[in-house]
């Protein structure tokens, strides 16, 4: 047999292994049929690695045959491992992440899901050791989704020895192309719809089976994400702000006059324009014992940073920062950026009792009745969510803001916006020079 024939034979065997892997997944997990049809799996010789590009799996035939020789189920394990990365949206969520920890968290979440499915076609000889580690991690983290594992690792980073052990037990594919965003943006919406479809199909195709892990990870994947800067724009109001109105000013006549009459314009620019800026605004802070002071401070700094760098303040503002546990503890009124600076620097968190959201809304209604607000459009409430919510809908937009460990069992009133922010949305921002 010459070298070319040997290479062709290796490729044919590798392709057959992956075809059998695909068929095995389909037979045991009918709810995966549509996802499998949309998942490109291609042979790529001489790479020496299995590469997950973020949308396709490129597998090395020689490496695959060596692995299958040791572990007969390795092809199916690799196939499902990479497919779950897509279904769980892992490759689309790399922004602002510590990639070393994120990659490991994603691999652990996927391998835990496969392990809990308890399918004989996925079993590897290393699964006993993996099971012990997963049990210990689950005690520490709870549900093993990539987001929860990543958050845990950010706080308590694994030692080099522990990291290497996790890597040996969960590594299947390379994630080196996850930073290429152009292709991801084209496919992220498609895979989100596929994940939603799997979430629905799980209920009809797999009753009574071990699907808690895949359901939890899909729930995290399809959860709505928000840009906090965009979110704040919902609470901006129309008003008059000094500046050239580019929409209504004609530069042709202006420059023609300068040319014809020697620096004498035919028209002058309008001095005012309509601009979306914040005037009346309420930031309520849950200061119950479960809300940490440093997290509250970071949230306020983030909100402040967005406001003043985006030039969203009128020159005269009326922002109330209300602290409340089971009663209103303080109301700091901010009328300009200097006062906001002073509050951020010298303000103290007060309260730390139980949580009742109702006093804030009662207090704000009283302020409105007294004429303290001319055009209050919004109130944002930073909280862990555990407390007594008001039953009556206020006449201004309200949002309850949570960090990503939000408990899904908490029911926010239907008239309120529920905004879940990631740790990175709060922590990763740059202090910029204040806009004058």
C-alpha positions in Angstrom: 0.0 0.0 0.0 1.5 3.3 -1.0 1.4 6.5 1.1 -1.5 8.0 -0.9 -3.6 4.9 -0.5 -2.9 4.8 3.2 -3.8 8.4 3.7 -7.1 7.9 1.8 -7.9 4.8 3.9 -7.2 6.8 7.2 -9.5 9.5 6.0 -12.3 7.1 5.0 -12.1 5.4 8.5 -12.2 8.8 10.2 -15.2 10.0 8.2 -17.0 6.8 9.0 -16.2 7.2 12.7 -17.7 10.7 12.7 -20.7 9.6 10.7 -21.4 6.8 13.2 -21.0 9.4 16.0 -23.6 11.6 14.4 -26.0 8.8 13.9 -25.5 7.7 17.6 -26.3 11.2 18.8 -29.4 11.4 16.7 -30.7 8.0 17.8 -30.3 8.8 21.5 -31.2 12.5 21.3 -33.9 13.1 18.8 -34.2 16.7 19.9 -30.8 17.3 18.4 -31.8 16.6 14.8 -32.1 20.2 13.6 -28.9 21.2 15.4 -27.0 18.3 13.8 -28.2 19.3 10.4 -26.8 22.9 10.8 -23.5 21.8 12.3 -20.6 21.5 9.8 -18.1 18.8 10.7 -15.2 18.5 8.3 -12.0 16.5 8.0 -8.8 18.6 7.9 -5.6 16.6 7.6 -2.3 17.5 9.2 -3.6 19.9 11.7 -2.7 17.6 14.6 -5.7 19.0 16.6 -9.4 19.2 16.5 -10.4 22.8 15.9 -13.7 24.3 16.8 -13.9 27.6 14.8 -17.0 28.8 16.7 -19.3 27.5 14.0 -17.8 24.3 12.6 -15.6 21.4 13.8 -12.5 20.6 11.8 -11.1 17.2 13.0 -7.7 15.7 12.3 -8.1 12.1 11.1 -4.8 10.7 12.5 -5.4 12.2 15.9 -9.0 10.9 15.9 -8.0 7.3 15.0 -5.3 7.3 17.8 -7.9 8.5 20.3 -10.6 6.0 19.2 -8.0 3.2 19.5 -7.7 4.1 23.2 -11.4 5.2 23.7 -13.8 3.6 21.3 -16.5 6.3 22.1 -14.2 9.2 21.6 -15.6 10.2 18.2 -19.1 10.6 19.6 -17.8 12.4 22.7 -15.9 14.9 20.5 -18.9 15.5 18.2 -21.4 16.2 21.0 -18.9 18.2 23.0 -18.3 20.7 20.2 -22.0 20.7 19.2 -23.0 21.6 22.8 -20.5 24.6 22.7 -22.7 26.0 19.9 -26.0 25.1 21.5 -24.9 26.7 24.8 -23.7 29.8 22.9 -20.1 29.6 24.3 -18.3 30.9 21.3 -20.5 33.9 21.0 -19.9 35.1 24.6 -16.1 35.6 24.7 -16.1 39.5 25.0 -14.5 40.8 28.1 -13.8 37.3 29.4 -10.6 35.9 30.8 -10.2 33.5 28.0 -8.2 30.9 29.9 -10.9 30.6 32.6 -13.8 31.0 30.1 -12.5 28.2 27.9 -12.1 25.8 30.9 -15.5 26.8 32.3 -17.1 26.0 28.9 -15.4 22.6 28.6 -16.5 21.7 32.2 -20.1 22.7 31.6 -20.2 20.7 28.3 -18.6 17.6 29.9 -20.9 17.8 32.9 -23.9 17.9 30.6 -22.7 14.8 28.6 -21.9 13.0 31.8 -25.3 13.6 33.3 -27.0 12.3 30.2 -25.5 8.9 31.1 -25.4 7.6 27.5 -23.3 4.4 26.9 -22.1 5.7 23.6 -20.4 8.7 25.3 -18.7 6.8 28.1 -14.9 7.3 28.6 -12.5 5.5 31.0 -11.7 8.9 32.6 -15.3 9.6 33.6 -14.9 8.2 37.1 -12.2 10.7 37.9 -14.3 13.4 36.2 -17.4 12.5 38.3 -15.5 13.1 41.5 -14.3 16.5 40.4 -17.7 17.5 39.2 -19.3 16.5 42.5 -16.9 18.8 44.4 -17.4 21.7 42.0 -21.2 21.3 42.2 -21.1 21.7 46.0 -19.2 24.9 45.5 -21.0 26.4 42.6 -24.5 24.7 42.4 -25.7 24.3 38.8 -22.7 23.8 36.4 -23.4 26.2 33.6 -20.4 28.0 32.0 -21.4 31.3 33.4 -21.6 30.1 37.0 -18.4 28.1 36.8 -16.6 31.1 35.3 -17.8 33.4 38.0 -16.6 30.9 40.6 -13.2 30.7 39.0 -12.9 34.5 38.8 -13.3 34.6 42.6 -11.4 31.4 43.4 -9.0 30.7 40.5 -7.9 27.1 40.2 -4.2 26.4 41.0 -2.0 25.4 38.0 -2.2 21.8 39.2 -6.0 21.8 39.4 -6.3 23.6 36.1 -4.1 21.0 34.4 -6.2 18.2 35.9 -9.4 19.8 34.7 -7.9 20.3 31.3 -6.9 16.6 31.0 -10.5 15.5 31.9 -12.5 17.9 29.8 -10.4 19.1 26.8 -11.6 17.9 23.4 -11.2 20.7 20.9 -9.3 23.9 20.4 -11.1 27.3 20.8 -8.5 29.4 19.1 -10.8 30.9 16.6 -13.5 32.1 19.0 -12.2 35.7 18.8 -13.1 36.0 15.1 -16.3 38.0 15.4 -17.3 38.6 11.8 -18.5 35.1 11.2 -20.0 34.8 14.6 -22.3 37.8 14.2 -23.8 36.2 11.1 -24.5 32.9 12.9 -25.3 33.9 16.5 -29.0 34.7 15.9 -29.3 31.4 14.0 -27.9 29.3 16.8 -29.9 31.2 19.4 -33.1 30.1 17.5 -31.8 26.5 17.3 -31.2 26.5 21.1 -34.7 27.8 21.7 -36.0 25.0 19.5 -34.0 22.4 21.5 -35.4 23.9 24.7 -38.9 23.3 23.5 -38.2 19.9 22.0 -36.7 18.6 25.2 -40.1 18.5 26.8 -41.7 16.3 24.1 -38.7 14.0 23.1 -37.1 13.3 26.4 -39.5 13.0 29.3 -38.0 11.4 32.4 -34.4 11.5 31.2 -31.4 13.2 32.7 -31.6 16.6 31.0 -31.3 19.0 34.0 -27.8 20.1 32.9 -28.6 20.7 29.3 -31.8 22.6 30.2 -29.9 24.8 32.7 -27.2 25.6 30.1 -29.7 26.3 27.3 -31.6 28.6 29.7 -28.4 30.6 30.3 -27.6 30.6 26.5 -30.9 32.0 25.4 -31.3 34.5 28.2 -31.7 38.0 26.9 -28.5 40.1 27.2 -28.6 43.8 27.4 -26.1 46.6 26.8 -26.4 48.8 29.9 -25.5 51.9 28.0 -28.3 51.3 25.5 -30.6 50.4 28.4 -30.2 53.8 30.0 -31.4 55.5 26.8 -34.9 54.1 27.6 -35.0 56.6 30.4 -33.9 59.7 28.5 -36.4 62.4 27.9 -36.7 64.9 25.1 -35.6 68.4 25.9 -33.9 71.5 24.7 -30.1 71.5 24.8 -27.7 74.2 23.6 -25.9 73.2 20.4 -26.1 73.3 16.5 -29.0 71.3 15.2 -27.4 69.5 12.2 -30.8 68.1 11.0 -32.3 71.6 10.5 -29.2 73.6 9.6 -28.3 74.0 5.9 -24.5 74.2 5.5 -24.8 75.0 1.7 -26.3 78.4 2.3 -24.0 79.0 5.2 -20.8 78.4 3.2 -22.2 80.2 0.1 -22.7 83.3 2.1 -19.2 83.1 3.5 -17.8 82.9 0.0 -20.1 85.5 -1.6 -20.0 88.2 1.1 -16.6 87.7 2.5 -17.2 85.8 5.8 -20.8 87.0 6.0 -23.1 83.9 6.3 -26.6 84.1 4.7 -28.0 82.1 7.7 -26.9 81.5 11.2 -27.0 78.0 12.9 -29.8 77.4 15.3 -28.7 77.7 18.8 -30.9 74.9 20.2 -31.7 71.4 19.3 -33.8 68.6 20.7 -31.6 66.0 22.5 -32.4 63.0 24.5 -31.0 63.8 27.9 -31.7 62.8 31.5 -33.3 65.4 33.7 -35.5 63.6 36.3 -34.3 60.2 37.3 -34.4 57.8 40.3 -31.7 55.3 41.2 -32.9 53.1 44.0 -30.4 50.9 45.9 -31.4 47.8 47.8 -29.2 48.0 50.9 -30.4 44.8 52.5 -27.9 42.5 54.1 -27.6 40.4 50.9 -26.4 43.3 48.7 -22.7 43.9 49.2 -21.5 47.4 49.7 -18.7 47.1 47.2 -21.1 45.8 44.5 -23.5 48.7 45.1 -20.7 51.2 44.8 -19.4 49.7 41.6 -22.9 49.8 40.1 -23.3 53.4 41.0 -19.9 54.2 39.5 -20.8 52.3 36.3 -24.1 54.2 36.0 -22.4 57.5 36.7 -19.6 56.8 34.2 -22.1 56.0 31.4 -24.1 59.2 32.2 -21.3 61.7 32.2 -19.2 60.2 29.4 -22.2 59.9 27.1 -23.2 63.5 27.7 -26.7 62.4 28.7 -27.1 65.0 31.5 -28.8 68.3 31.1 -26.8 71.1 32.6 -29.4 71.1 35.4 -30.5 67.7 36.6 -32.7 66.1 39.3 -31.4 62.7 40.1 -32.5 61.0 43.4 -30.3 58.2 44.8 -32.6 56.5 47.3 -31.2 53.8 49.6 -33.8 51.4 51.1 -33.9 48.1 52.9 -37.4 47.7 54.5 -37.7 51.5 54.7 -36.2 54.5 53.0 -32.9 55.1 54.6 -31.7 58.1 52.6 -32.4 60.3 49.5 -29.4 62.1 48.0 -30.4 64.6 45.4 -28.0 65.2 42.6 -28.4 68.4 40.6 -25.0 68.5 38.8 -22.0 66.4 38.1 -20.0 67.9 41.0 -22.6 66.7 43.4 -22.5 63.3 41.8 -18.7 63.2 42.1 -19.0 64.1 45.8 -21.6 61.4 46.5 -19.5 58.7 44.8 -16.5 59.8 46.8 -18.2 60.4 50.2 -21.6 58.7 50.2 -22.2 55.8 52.6 -24.4 52.7 52.2 -27.1 52.7 54.9 -29.5 50.0 56.0 -28.7 46.2 55.8 -32.1 45.1 57.1 -34.7 43.0 55.3 -36.0 44.0 51.8 -39.3 45.7 51.0 -39.5 47.5 47.6 -42.8 49.3 48.3 -41.5 52.2 50.5 -39.4 53.5 47.6 -42.4 53.7 45.2 -44.6 55.3 47.9 -41.8 57.8 48.6 -41.4 58.6 44.9 -45.1 59.1 44.5 -45.1 61.5 47.4 -42.3 63.5 45.7 -44.2 63.6 42.5 -47.3 64.9 44.3 -45.1 67.7 45.9 -43.9 68.7 42.4 -40.3 67.5 43.0 -40.2 66.0 39.4 -41.2 67.8 36.2 -40.9 64.8 33.9 -39.9 61.6 35.7 -39.6 58.9 33.1 -37.7 56.2 34.9 -36.6 54.4 38.1 -34.0 51.7 38.2 -33.8 49.5 41.3 -30.5 47.7 41.9 -31.3 44.6 44.0 -30.8 40.8 44.6 -34.6 40.5 43.9 -35.6 39.0 47.2 -38.3 41.3 48.8 -41.9 42.5 48.6 -42.9 44.0 45.3 -45.6 46.7 44.9 -48.8 45.5 43.2 -49.8 48.7 41.6 -48.0 49.8 38.4 -46.4 53.3 38.6 -46.8 55.9 35.9 -43.1 55.8 35.1 -40.9 53.1 33.6 -39.3 50.8 36.3 -36.5 48.3 36.0 -35.1 45.9 38.5 -31.5 45.3 37.9 -29.7 42.0 38.8 -26.3 40.6 38.5 -26.0 37.3 36.7 -26.5 35.1 39.7 -30.2 36.1 39.7 -32.5 33.4 41.0 -35.0 32.4 38.3 -37.6 31.6 40.9 -38.0 35.3 41.7 -41.1 36.7 39.9 -40.7 40.4 39.0 -44.1 42.2 38.4 -45.2 42.1 34.8 -45.1 45.9 34.5 -41.4 46.1 35.4 -38.4 45.5 33.2 -36.1 42.7 34.5 -32.5 43.5 33.5 -29.8 40.9 34.2 -26.3 42.2 33.9 -23.1 40.2 33.7 -20.3 40.8 36.2 -18.2 42.1 33.3 -20.9 44.7 32.5 -20.4 46.2 36.0 -16.7 45.6 36.6 -15.1 46.4 33.2 -15.4 50.0 32.5 -12.8 52.8 32.1 -12.9 56.0 34.2 -12.8 58.8 31.6 -12.3 62.5 31.9 -15.5 64.2 32.9 -17.3 66.0 30.0 -17.5 69.8 30.7 
